[in-house]
Amino acid sequence: MNFEEKLKRLEEIVSQLESGECSFDQAIKLFEEGKDIAKTCSEILDTNKGKITELVTELDGIVEREMK
């Protein structure tokens, strides 16, 4: 499952929980699944944040050298 699919599934879980139509046991399972998906999405974002920061820093260095 890619990031977008994980996010869509998380939205589905939230919607199901907010509807109040699931049993307590089902709500617990959905909550656990949502927690795991949210953690994975957060890790993906953190990883990519680091990559973007590196790219921006590299680009800043290139622009700075060219402006001198």
Short mmCIF file of the C-alpha atoms (twelve columns), coordinates in Angstrom:
data_MODEL
# 
_entry.id   MODEL 
# 
loop_
_atom_site.group_PDB 
_atom_site.id 
_atom_site.type_symbol 
_atom_site.label_atom_id 
_atom_site.label_alt_id 
_atom_site.label_comp_id 
_atom_site.label_asym_id 
_atom_site.label_seq_id 
_atom_site.Cartn_x 
_atom_site.Cartn_y 
_atom_site.Cartn_z 
_atom_site.pdbx_PDB_model_num 
ATOM 1  C CA . MET A 1  0.000   0.000  0.000  1 
ATOM 2  C CA . ASN A 2  1.488   3.365  -0.980 1 
ATOM 3  C CA . PHE A 3  1.220   6.571  1.079  1 
ATOM 4  C CA . GLU A 4  -1.938  7.806  -0.665 1 
ATOM 5  C CA . GLU A 5  -3.667  4.453  -0.189 1 
ATOM 6  C CA . LYS A 6  -2.701  4.425  3.491  1 
ATOM 7  C CA . LEU A 7  -4.109  7.918  3.917  1 
ATOM 8  C CA . LYS A 8  -7.350  6.920  2.181  1 
ATOM 9  C CA . ARG A 9  -7.688  3.867  4.435  1 
ATOM 10 C CA . LEU A 10 -7.077  6.045  7.488  1 
ATOM 11 C CA . GLU A 11 -9.856  8.403  6.347  1 
ATOM 12 C CA . GLU A 12 -12.183 5.406  5.924  1 
ATOM 13 C CA . ILE A 13 -11.371 4.214  9.439  1 
ATOM 14 C CA . VAL A 14 -12.033 7.644  10.934 1 
ATOM 15 C CA . SER A 15 -15.319 7.848  9.064  1 
ATOM 16 C CA . GLN A 16 -16.386 4.420  10.345 1 
ATOM 17 C CA . LEU A 17 -15.468 5.315  13.915 1 
ATOM 18 C CA . GLU A 18 -17.247 8.657  13.734 1 
ATOM 19 C CA . SER A 19 -20.405 7.042  12.367 1 
ATOM 20 C CA . GLY A 20 -20.870 5.173  15.629 1 
ATOM 21 C CA . GLU A 21 -22.256 2.189  13.746 1 
ATOM 22 C CA . CYS A 22 -19.579 -0.333 14.681 1 
ATOM 23 C CA . SER A 23 -19.466 -2.532 17.742 1 
ATOM 24 C CA . PHE A 24 -17.037 -1.863 20.561 1 
ATOM 25 C CA . ASP A 25 -14.795 -4.756 19.485 1 
ATOM 26 C CA . GLN A 26 -14.832 -3.586 15.872 1 
ATOM 27 C CA . ALA A 27 -14.063 -0.017 16.999 1 
ATOM 28 C CA . ILE A 28 -11.030 -1.245 18.962 1 
ATOM 29 C CA . LYS A 29 -9.729  -3.169 15.923 1 
ATOM 30 C CA . LEU A 30 -10.292 -0.179 13.653 1 
ATOM 31 C CA . PHE A 31 -8.567  2.118  16.139 1 
ATOM 32 C CA . GLU A 32 -5.540  -0.189 16.318 1 
ATOM 33 C CA . GLU A 33 -5.366  -0.402 12.519 1 
ATOM 34 C CA . GLY A 34 -5.648  3.373  12.254 1 
ATOM 35 C CA . LYS A 35 -2.929  3.871  14.852 1 
ATOM 36 C CA . ASP A 36 -0.570  1.602  12.911 1 
ATOM 37 C CA . ILE A 37 -1.327  3.331  9.611  1 
ATOM 38 C CA . ALA A 38 -0.873  6.785  11.171 1 
ATOM 39 C CA . LYS A 39 2.496   5.728  12.592 1 
ATOM 40 C CA . THR A 40 3.641   4.423  9.201  1 
ATOM 41 C CA . CYS A 41 2.489   7.609  7.437  1 
ATOM 42 C CA . SER A 42 4.303   9.729  10.002 1 
ATOM 43 C CA . GLU A 43 7.500   7.738  9.452  1 
ATOM 44 C CA . ILE A 44 7.177   8.175  5.673  1 
ATOM 45 C CA . LEU A 45 6.727   11.932 6.097  1 
ATOM 46 C CA . ASP A 46 9.689   12.184 8.475  1 
ATOM 47 C CA . THR A 47 11.912  10.291 6.029  1 
ATOM 48 C CA . ASN A 48 10.885  12.467 3.118  1 
ATOM 49 C CA . LYS A 49 11.230  15.639 5.186  1 
ATOM 50 C CA . GLY A 50 14.881  14.736 5.671  1 
ATOM 51 C CA . LYS A 51 15.346  14.170 1.941  1 
ATOM 52 C CA . ILE A 52 13.667  17.473 1.072  1 
ATOM 53 C CA . THR A 53 15.803  19.316 3.621  1 
ATOM 54 C CA . GLU A 54 18.943  17.818 2.074  1 
ATOM 55 C CA . LEU A 55 17.840  18.811 -1.432 1 
ATOM 56 C CA . VAL A 56 17.006  22.385 -0.381 1 
ATOM 57 C CA . THR A 57 20.349  22.721 1.400  1 
ATOM 58 C CA . GLU A 58 22.136  21.421 -1.696 1 
ATOM 59 C CA . LEU A 59 20.169  23.796 -3.925 1 
ATOM 60 C CA . ASP A 60 20.933  26.739 -1.618 1 
ATOM 61 C CA . GLY A 61 24.643  25.948 -1.938 1 
ATOM 62 C CA . ILE A 62 24.428  25.813 -5.742 1 
ATOM 63 C CA . VAL A 63 22.510  29.104 -5.943 1 
ATOM 64 C CA . GLU A 64 24.909  30.772 -3.529 1 
ATOM 65 C CA . ARG A 65 27.958  29.693 -5.603 1 
ATOM 66 C CA . GLU A 66 26.364  30.897 -8.823 1 
ATOM 67 C CA . MET A 67 25.527  34.322 -7.366 1 
ATOM 68 C CA . LYS A 68 29.161  35.029 -6.386 1 
# 
